[in-house]
Amino acid sequence: MIWEVFRQQQEGDEFVHCRDVHAPDREMAKQFAVIQHGRRKPTHALWVAPQDKISQVSPGADIDDTAGDGPETTWAVFRQDRAGGYHGHCGDVEATTAGDAKQAALDALADNDTHSLWVVKEEYIGVVSEDDVNFGGTTNKSYRFAQTYNVDPAAKEVEASESEQIEAEKQRGDI
């Protein structure tokens, strides 16, 4: 199953789509998202949502008019502001069906720059926050520095060895 991953860099920032992970269930998707998308860049939280539960709509598109008679639920809406760009969380709408959610999202959150919207029921979104895991932030690359470039310890060792050799020669009477 494919899960779309959304990353929030700092508290208060919008969640921005950052690719997907393949996982059999929500918990594994959250773990894979942390490993793949939360370890290199500063991250406050991640959302994962099953790809097959995300509905896409574009401004001007015909929407199935299937009004629901059940209770309204909250749908998260993600807007793509430019062709080929990533979708960012832009708000929520209340609706009974995906069709109603699409229409509500278009009415409330689409603008002239919107290329497409994604809507997904909030109940399908798995959340991982700083309270749950220790995100990596930035990668420590100090292991890449070659130890042989630091010549001071080697020079001190050579000097000590030379002193020991001179002292040994004096004791033997060679000097």
N, C-alpha and C positions, 0 to 999 in steps of 0.2 A: 504494500500500500504506500502511496506517495503522500507525504505531509508537507505542506507549504510552511516555511519558517519566516517569522517577522521579528526583527530585532529593534529594541529600544536602547539607544546609546546612553542616555541619561534620564533620570526621573523627570517626567513632564514632557519629554520628547514624544513625537508620534512613533508608532511602530511601523517600520519600513520592511517590505518584503526583501529577503536576502537569499533566496533560492529554496531548495527543498531537501528533504531527507527521505530515504526509504526505510520503513519500519513496519513491523507487524501490528503494533498497537500504540496507543497514545503515550504510555510511559517510556517505551523504547524510543519513540520519536522525540520526546523531550530530552532524553539522554544523548541521542545522536545530534540533536540541534545544539546542545551545549558543547559537545566535542567539536563539531564542524563549524559552528557560527558564533560561539561565545568565548572562544579561547584566545583569539588573536586581537580582536578589536575591543575597545572599552564597551562594556555591555551592562545595562541595568536589568533588563528582563528580555525574555523571548516568549513568543506565542507560536504554537504549532496548530495547524488546522488541516484536517483531511482534505486532500485536493478534490475528491468527489463530492464534498459537501459545500464547496464554494461555487456560487453562481455568478456568472459574468454578464454584464449588460453594458451596452454603449448608448450614449445619447442618440435619440432618434430611432432606436431599435423597437420593434414590436414586442410587446410583453404578453405572455400568456395571462389572460385575465381570469385566473382561478381564485376567486375570493374564498378565504377560509372562514369557517365559523367557529374555530377553536379559540383558545386564549392567545392574546398577543404575546410575542416573545421578543427579546432584544436581538438584533442583528448588527454585527460589526460591519462597517463599510470601509473599503479601501479604494482610494482614487489613484488612477494613473494620469499624471499631468502631461506627459509627452509620449509620443509613440516610441515604444521600446523601453520606456522608463519603468522603474519599479513602482509598485503600488504601495502607498502609505495610508495608514489608518487616518481617516478624516472625520469620523463620527459614528454614531449609532442611530438606528431607526427601530421603531416598534412595528411589527407586522405579524400576520398569522401564517403566511405562505411565502415561498421564495419569490413568486411573482409580485406579491404585495410589497415585499422588501425591496425588490428591484425598483419598482415604481416610486416607493417612498424615498429611496436613495437618490434616484434621478431628480425628483422634485426638490429635495432638501439639500443635496450635497454636490450635484453636478454643476459645472460652470463652463464657460466658453473654452477653457483649456483642457477639459476632461476628455480623455480618449476612451477610457473604460472604467467601470466600477466592478469591484468584487463585493459580494455580500455573503456572509456566513453567520449562522446562528452562534451566539456567544457560548452556548452550552457545548459546542463542538471544539472550542478553543482550549488547548492545554497551555497552562501558564507556568513558566519557570522564572523565578526572580532571584535577586541577590540574597534573599533570605533562605532560598533553597540550596543554592550552589555557590561556589567560589569561582566566578568568571575569571578568565585569564588576564584580560586587559591588554597588555602588550607582551610580546615574546622576549624573554631574557636571552640574549645571544652571546653572553660573556663566554660560554663554552667554546666559541669559535676562535677566541684569541689564542695564538700559539704560545705555549709556555716557554719555548726556547728563545723567544725574543727578549725575555727579561734576563739580561746577562749579569746583573748584580749578584744574585745568589751563586751563580757558577764562578764568578771572579773571586768571591770570598772563599769558596771551597778550594779553588786552585791555590790561592795565597796561603790558606791554612795548611794545605798539603805540602807546599814548598817549605814552609816554616818547619813542619814536622821532619821533612827530609834533611834539612840543614842541622836540626837538633840531633837527629839520629847519627849523622855523619860525625858531629862533634863528639858524641858519646863513644863512638867506635874509634875515634882518633884518626879518622880519615882527613880531617881538616886541621 
